[in-house]
Amino acid sequence: MEDEINGNVGLVYRRTCPVDDDDYEDDDDIIEGNNDKINDDNDDEEVDDDDNGNTEEKTNKLMPHVKEKLLDVFLEEETLTLWRPSENIIQYSLIPQLITVHNWPDYILQVYYAKFDCVSSVLPFDDAVPIITHQATNLLPTQDHSILRNYPKIKGLWYKPDRSDSIGVDDVSIVGNIKFSFSFSQSESETLFSNLNVYFLEVMDYGTDDESVSRFLLTTNEHKDLPKYDLFKPGGPIYVRREMTENGPKETYYYLKICHGFGGKPMKHVAEFMMEEDPWPMCNISAVSHRPLNDPAALVGAH
C-alpha cells in the first residue's frame, strides 16, 4: 500500500531521528511537581498597567495566536500531523504553561529543555559513502514527510542537536554507523545561527509513538513564504539564551525535549535542521556503534 499525502502519492516513510527513552522517563513527574512553582512565578510578574491604566492591549499581546495545522500524512500504520504552534510576544506555545516572566528561571529550562553545543547526522555506511566520496552533504533532497519536499532544489541532511562530549568510541545509534557532526564556534560572529536566516518548517507528530520532531531550514537565502523563527523567544523547539559575562556575550543553546502535540498530548520531542548551504567544510566524521531497533540494548543510550 502506497503512502498517501492528501491524495498525492508520497515517498517511502523513513524516521530520521529516534529519541533516547532515558532522557524522558521521569519528565512527566518533573512537570507535575513543578507546575505550582511555575505558576507562582507567573503570579510574581503580572502585566502592569500603563500610564493610562490600560492593561487590555498588553494582555492581548500575551494571548497566543492560533496554532496552524499544515497537513495530515496518512500512512498504513499511523497518521502524521504537520503543524506549527501558536506564539505571542513572549513565548512559543509548545509547552503547556503560559509563562509571563521574560527571563525564565533555570529550573523551568531544566524541566523542558536540554543543552547542546553541536549538531550531528547519523547515516548507514552505504548512504555515507557517496557523501564522503563527493565531499558534499547536499546531494539529495529530503525523502521524509516535510513541507521541504515542496522545495526540491534544497538538498542535504537532517542534523539534530548533540553534545560534543558524547561523540566518541562509546557513541551508539539505531540509525547507522557513520556520524557527520560540527560544533559551534565560540565567536559570537561565527555561531551556527547568527549569520543565517532560521525558518520554522513544521512540527511533525508521530501519533503511535508519542514523539514529535520540529524542523528548521538554516540558510543565507530569503524564503518569504516560510515563517522566520525567533531563537531568543523561549517555549519553542530551540531556545538560545544570551548572557553578558566578563569575557563578553555568551550564548547557551537549548532544544525542547518534551512538548504538547497538536492534540494537546504530552510528547517526546527533538529538533532537526536542514542547511541550504553545504556545511561539509565544517563536518567531522566519526564511527558509531550500530544497534538495530529490535536489539534491547539499543533502547539505552541510542541516538
PLY file of the C-alpha trace (Angstrom):
ply
format ascii 1.0
element vertex 303
property float x
property float y
property float z
element edge 302
property int vertex1
property int vertex2
end_header
0.00 0.00 0.00
1.49 3.30 -1.07
1.76 6.20 1.35
-0.67 9.00 0.65
-0.41 12.71 1.40
-3.77 14.46 0.89
-4.41 12.29 -2.15
-0.90 12.52 -3.60
1.42 9.54 -3.75
4.25 10.06 -1.26
7.77 8.74 -0.88
8.64 5.91 1.46
8.36 6.92 5.10
11.67 6.88 6.99
12.21 8.07 10.55
15.40 10.06 10.82
15.54 11.00 14.48
14.82 8.31 17.07
14.62 9.51 20.64
16.50 8.29 23.68
13.96 6.97 26.20
16.38 7.57 29.08
16.11 11.32 28.53
12.38 11.30 29.22
11.42 8.54 31.64
11.00 10.90 34.61
9.87 14.03 32.78
6.15 13.62 33.48
6.84 13.52 37.22
9.15 16.54 36.92
6.50 18.60 35.11
3.77 17.67 37.58
5.98 18.55 40.53
6.99 21.93 39.13
3.67 23.28 37.89
2.90 25.00 41.18
6.32 26.64 41.28
5.99 27.83 37.67
2.54 29.25 38.36
3.88 31.05 41.44
6.49 32.78 39.30
3.81 33.86 36.84
1.89 35.45 39.72
5.01 37.38 40.74
5.22 39.18 37.41
1.80 40.22 36.18
1.16 42.55 33.25
1.46 46.06 34.68
-0.88 48.94 33.94
0.49 51.61 31.65
0.22 55.31 32.47
-3.42 55.31 31.43
-4.29 52.20 33.44
-4.88 50.30 30.19
-3.97 46.63 30.56
-6.20 45.31 27.78
-3.74 45.96 24.96
-0.85 44.39 26.86
-2.97 41.40 27.84
-3.98 40.86 24.22
-0.32 40.79 23.24
0.15 37.89 25.64
-2.73 35.93 24.16
-1.35 33.34 21.72
-2.07 33.25 18.03
-3.93 30.13 16.94
-1.78 27.10 16.13
-1.68 26.19 12.46
-2.30 22.72 11.06
-0.39 22.22 7.81
-1.46 18.73 6.71
-2.05 15.14 7.71
0.08 12.36 6.24
-1.86 9.11 6.06
0.38 6.06 6.32
-0.56 2.42 6.51
0.08 2.14 10.24
-0.32 5.72 11.52
-1.20 9.30 10.66
1.45 12.02 10.88
0.32 15.56 11.69
2.38 18.51 10.46
1.66 21.82 12.21
3.12 24.97 13.76
2.46 26.10 17.33
0.86 29.33 18.43
3.01 32.14 19.83
2.79 35.54 21.47
5.30 38.33 22.08
6.90 36.40 24.97
6.93 32.71 24.07
6.07 29.93 21.66
3.40 27.53 22.90
4.90 24.10 22.54
4.75 23.71 26.31
1.51 23.68 28.34
2.22 26.70 30.54
1.88 30.36 29.57
4.87 31.82 31.40
4.70 35.60 31.58
8.14 36.23 33.06
10.62 37.46 30.44
13.70 35.76 31.91
12.85 32.13 32.51
14.38 30.68 35.71
16.91 27.88 35.24
14.66 25.25 36.79
11.99 25.86 34.11
14.59 25.33 31.41
15.73 22.13 33.13
12.17 20.78 33.10
11.59 21.29 29.40
14.98 21.70 27.72
18.38 20.06 27.28
21.61 21.80 26.29
23.51 21.17 23.08
26.71 22.56 21.59
26.91 20.79 18.22
24.68 19.13 15.64
25.02 15.74 14.01
23.54 13.39 11.44
23.95 9.60 11.51
23.75 7.54 8.33
24.15 3.88 7.35
27.56 3.16 5.82
26.19 2.77 2.27
24.49 6.19 2.43
27.59 7.84 3.89
29.98 6.63 1.17
28.69 8.95 -1.62
28.90 11.94 0.73
32.50 11.16 1.66
33.39 10.42 -1.97
31.93 13.70 -3.30
32.89 15.66 -0.16
29.41 17.16 -0.14
26.38 16.60 2.08
23.81 18.26 -0.21
23.45 15.50 -2.78
19.76 14.62 -2.41
16.52 16.39 -1.42
14.79 15.11 1.68
12.86 11.87 1.40
10.96 12.48 4.63
7.47 13.86 5.03
8.10 17.58 5.34
6.93 20.74 3.62
10.54 20.98 2.46
9.62 18.42 -0.17
7.95 21.36 -1.94
11.45 22.81 -2.36
13.30 20.08 -4.33
16.27 22.35 -5.03
17.11 22.34 -1.31
19.21 19.26 -0.62
21.04 17.96 2.40
20.97 16.03 5.64
18.81 16.46 8.70
21.01 17.39 11.66
19.86 17.08 15.25
21.15 18.62 18.49
24.07 16.77 20.06
26.78 17.18 22.67
30.41 17.28 21.56
31.47 15.37 24.69
29.24 12.44 23.69
30.86 11.95 20.28
33.46 9.20 20.51
34.10 5.50 20.87
31.01 4.90 23.03
28.63 6.57 20.59
25.65 4.33 19.74
22.90 4.72 17.13
19.94 2.71 15.87
20.06 4.61 12.56
23.52 3.83 11.19
27.23 3.73 11.88
28.70 6.94 10.40
28.18 10.32 12.10
28.68 13.73 10.49
28.89 16.48 13.09
30.12 20.02 13.65
30.44 22.13 16.79
29.53 25.77 17.28
32.23 28.39 17.15
32.83 30.30 20.38
32.96 33.55 18.41
29.64 35.43 18.50
30.05 36.46 14.86
30.52 32.84 13.74
27.89 30.86 15.62
25.69 28.41 13.76
22.65 30.69 13.84
23.89 34.28 14.00
24.60 34.79 10.29
21.75 32.68 8.92
18.02 33.01 8.41
16.23 30.43 10.54
12.87 29.28 9.15
10.35 27.20 11.13
9.23 24.45 8.76
6.92 22.33 10.90
6.31 20.21 13.95
5.56 16.61 12.97
3.71 14.38 15.45
4.18 10.62 15.29
0.86 9.57 16.75
1.62 5.94 17.55
4.93 6.61 19.32
4.05 9.83 21.19
7.01 11.59 19.58
7.33 14.94 17.83
10.09 16.41 15.71
10.39 20.13 14.88
12.24 21.03 11.72
14.10 24.14 10.63
15.75 25.44 7.49
19.01 27.35 8.03
20.07 29.44 5.07
21.58 32.70 3.87
18.78 32.95 1.30
15.38 34.59 1.75
12.24 32.42 1.63
9.39 34.86 2.12
6.77 32.10 2.07
8.29 30.47 5.18
7.94 31.89 8.72
11.11 33.09 10.41
11.88 31.71 13.84
12.93 33.78 16.85
15.73 31.86 18.56
15.67 34.12 21.60
11.98 33.53 22.38
11.52 30.56 24.77
8.79 27.94 24.63
9.72 26.72 21.15
11.79 23.83 19.80
15.08 25.75 20.06
15.97 28.45 22.54
19.19 30.48 22.69
19.92 32.29 25.95
22.34 35.20 25.65
24.07 36.44 28.79
26.76 39.02 29.41
29.93 37.71 31.05
33.31 39.19 31.93
34.54 37.97 28.54
31.60 39.40 26.61
28.29 37.89 25.48
27.79 34.15 25.91
25.17 32.06 24.11
23.80 28.80 25.51
21.80 26.54 23.19
18.77 24.52 24.28
16.45 22.11 22.48
13.00 21.14 23.71
12.90 17.55 24.99
9.18 17.35 25.86
6.21 19.16 24.36
2.47 19.04 23.86
1.47 17.78 20.43
-1.18 19.21 18.14
-3.94 17.47 20.12
-2.52 18.60 23.48
-0.96 15.25 24.32
2.46 15.16 26.06
5.09 14.04 23.55
8.80 13.31 23.47
10.44 15.94 21.30
13.57 16.62 19.31
14.60 19.19 16.70
16.17 18.80 13.27
17.94 21.25 10.96
18.45 21.34 7.22
21.23 23.63 5.99
20.74 25.01 2.48
24.43 25.85 2.16
26.60 22.74 2.35
28.32 22.50 5.78
30.81 19.89 4.52
33.92 22.03 5.28
32.88 22.11 8.96
31.99 18.41 9.25
33.78 15.91 11.42
33.32 12.25 10.57
33.22 9.59 13.26
32.19 5.96 13.59
29.34 4.93 15.89
28.19 1.53 17.08
25.05 0.48 15.22
22.43 -1.34 17.23
19.27 -2.40 15.34
15.94 -1.21 16.68
14.97 -4.76 17.74
18.11 -5.04 19.90
17.08 -4.46 23.56
20.41 -2.76 24.19
19.51 -0.13 21.56
16.88 1.28 23.89
19.61 2.58 26.18
21.77 5.48 25.04
20.72 5.37 21.37
20.75 8.44 19.13
0 1
1 2
2 3
3 4
4 5
5 6
6 7
7 8
8 9
9 10
10 11
11 12
12 13
13 14
14 15
15 16
16 17
17 18
18 19
19 20
20 21
21 22
22 23
23 24
24 25
25 26
26 27
27 28
28 29
29 30
30 31
31 32
32 33
33 34
34 35
35 36
36 37
37 38
38 39
39 40
40 41
41 42
42 43
43 44
44 45
45 46
46 47
47 48
48 49
49 50
50 51
51 52
52 53
53 54
54 55
55 56
56 57
57 58
58 59
59 60
60 61
61 62
62 63
63 64
64 65
65 66
66 67
67 68
68 69
69 70
70 71
71 72
72 73
73 74
74 75
75 76
76 77
77 78
78 79
79 80
80 81
81 82
82 83
83 84
84 85
85 86
86 87
87 88
88 89
89 90
90 91
91 92
92 93
93 94
94 95
95 96
96 97
97 98
98 99
99 100
100 101
101 102
102 103
103 104
104 105
105 106
106 107
107 108
108 109
109 110
110 111
111 112
112 113
113 114
114 115
115 116
116 117
117 118
118 119
119 120
120 121
121 122
122 123
123 124
124 125
125 126
126 127
127 128
128 129
129 130
130 131
131 132
132 133
133 134
134 135
135 136
136 137
137 138
138 139
139 140
140 141
141 142
142 143
143 144
144 145
145 146
146 147
147 148
148 149
149 150
150 151
151 152
152 153
153 154
154 155
155 156
156 157
157 158
158 159
159 160
160 161
161 162
162 163
163 164
164 165
165 166
166 167
167 168
168 169
169 170
170 171
171 172
172 173
173 174
174 175
175 176
176 177
177 178
178 179
179 180
180 181
181 182
182 183
183 184
184 185
185 186
186 187
187 188
188 189
189 190
190 191
191 192
192 193
193 194
194 195
195 196
196 197
197 198
198 199
199 200
200 201
201 202
202 203
203 204
204 205
205 206
206 207
207 208
208 209
209 210
210 211
211 212
212 213
213 214
214 215
215 216
216 217
217 218
218 219
219 220
220 221
221 222
222 223
223 224
224 225
225 226
226 227
227 228
228 229
229 230
230 231
231 232
232 233
233 234
234 235
235 236
236 237
237 238
238 239
239 240
240 241
241 242
242 243
243 244
244 245
245 246
246 247
247 248
248 249
249 250
250 251
251 252
252 253
253 254
254 255
255 256
256 257
257 258
258 259
259 260
260 261
261 262
262 263
263 264
264 265
265 266
266 267
267 268
268 269
269 270
270 271
271 272
272 273
273 274
274 275
275 276
276 277
277 278
278 279
279 280
280 281
281 282
282 283
283 284
284 285
285 286
286 287
287 288
288 289
289 290
290 291
291 292
292 293
293 294
294 295
295 296
296 297
297 298
298 299
299 300
300 301
301 302
